[in-house]
């Protein structure tokens, strides 16, 4: 899995999505295997600016130099190993984007 930290906010691609950015050798995020993967509600403090859909979930609209992307914001908790073999660092509610032109990983 690769995390795009060159844009704001950072994002990952979900497995099963049609991608304009194929990841050779690393694979996409396996969102269907996650127990903490969910849509981000509009009332969550991470939903900024407050772009909401009809069902009360957070949306995003990102503009780049030559293109743009928009869709829903999804969250998950990622665990990253630290220098200690017995300790992990959790990053709660890290954003995962799903564009409308991607196939949804039917989790809801």
Order of alpha helices (4+ residues) and beta strands (2+ residues): beta-beta-beta-beta
